[in-house]
Amino acid sequence: MARHMGIELPLVFITGWFAARVAGDRLTRILAPWNMAGVPALSFSMLVVSLWMVPSALDYAVLLPAVGVIKIFSMAMAGMLAAASWRSGGIVIQAFFTMNGFWMMFVVGMLYRDAPQQLCSVYLADDQLYAGMAMMAWAVAGLTLWVLGAWRTFRRWACLEA
């Protein structure tokens, strides 16, 4: 579980993010007709990430190889769609999805860490503790990176107005 939540899923999402960067503006233009201000694609990404935080979804991904493949494909697509939609969303939409997404990840991490019983049937309880701590760390790191980027954006706007 810690491997899934702390390493595999974040790295697959990040790989999808970088794949969208490699695709460049072409992917953004393909998505543009149905992706107004990036909200539909960012919503899909948030739903996919949320799904794979559910303990029974992880159980199915381990027990059923087809679900494991869907897990990898959906997380890569979530990363691609989020990256392709990020700039078009603007700072307010970015703030909405970033703060809600990382808050949810942090709280789910706390629930995994502090749960009095084993949540996943295919993992040990100790693994659940480490998965929760990893999710909390990813949430803090992701939110910190976004805040630093937003701060740079605000400073750039201030320099342009001066």
N, C-alpha and C positions, 0 to 999 in steps of 0.2 A: 504494500500500500504506500509506504513512504517513497518507494522507487517510482510508482505511478504518479503520485501527487506532487512529489518534490523534484523529480527529474524529468521523467518521460513526458508527461502532459505539458508542462511549461516549455520544454525544448521543442516539442512538436508545434506548439502554437508559435513560438519564436521563429522556427524554420518557415512556417507559413507566412509570417510577417515579412521575413527577408525575401521569400519567393515573390511576394507582391512587389517589393521594392525592385527586384530584378526585372519583373514584368513591366514596371514603369507606368507611365500615364496611359498606356494602351488598355490595361486592365481597368483603370478608373473610368475611361471612356466607354468601355463595354458595359460597365455597371451603371453608368449615369442615367439611362432612361428610367430605371426603377428604383434608384438609390438616392432619393432626394435628401440632400444635406448629410448623407451617410447614415441616416437613422435606421433604415431597414437592415443594412448589412451589419451595423454595429449591434442591433437588437438580436439578429441571428447569432452573432458571435457570443453575445452575453448568454443567450439561451444554451448554446452548445457547452460553453465553459461551466454553466450552472448544472447542466445534466451530468457532467462527469465528476461533479463534487458529491453526487448522491452515492452513498455506499453500495446500494444494490446494483447500480449501474456498473460500478467497478467489479462487483462480483460476476455479473454477466459477461463483462469484457474478459475476465480471466477464464471463466468456465466455457464460454462459447467463442471459438476462434472468429466466427463471422462478426460478432459484436466487437471483438478486439480490433478487427480491421476497420469497422465503422468508426470506432473510437479514434483511431489514428487519422483516418481520412477527414472526419468531422472537425477535429482539432486543427489540422492543417488548413482546412477551408476557413475555419473561424479566424485563424491568424491572417490568412490572405485577405479575407473580406474586411477585417478590422483595419489592416494597413492600407488597403486601397481606399477606404472611406475616411480615414483619419483626418486628412487635411480639409476635405470638403465639409466636415462636420463643424469646424470652427471651435473656438475655445470653450464656448458654453456647452455645446453638445459633448465635446471631449470631457469636460468637467463632470457632466452628468454620468456618462458611462464609466469614467475612471473612478470617480468617488463611489458610485454604487457598486461597481464590480469588485474593487479592492476591499471595500467595507464588507461585502458579502463573503469574499474569500477569507478575510481575517476572522469573521464570526464563525464561519464553518470550520476553520482551523481550530478555533477555541473549542468548538463543540467536539471535534475529533479528539483533541488533546484531553479534554476534561470529562468525556463520556464515562459513566460508571460501568458500562457494559461494552462488549465488543460489537462494533457496528457492521463490519464486513465479515461474512462467514468464511472467506478464504484467506484471511490474514490474521496474524496474531495481535493481541491487544497492545503489545509494546510497539509494533509497527504502526498502529493507529496513532499513538502518542507522537511518534516522529513525523508522521504524515501531517498531523495537525500543526506541529511546530514549523514544518517546511512551508505549509500554506500561509501561515502567519508571516513568515519571513519574506515569501514572494510578494505578499500583499504590501508589506511595509516598503520593500525595495521598489516595487512597481509604482506605488503612489509617490514615493520620494523622487523617482526619475521623472514622473509626469510633472510634479510641482516645480522641479528645477527647469524643465523645458518651458512650462507656462511662465515662470519668472523671467526667463530669457526673452520670451515673446513680449511680455509687458514692458520690459526694459527697452526693447527695440522700438515699440510703439511710442514710448516716452521720448526716445531720442529723435524719432521722426517728427513729433509734435514740437520739439524745442527748436 
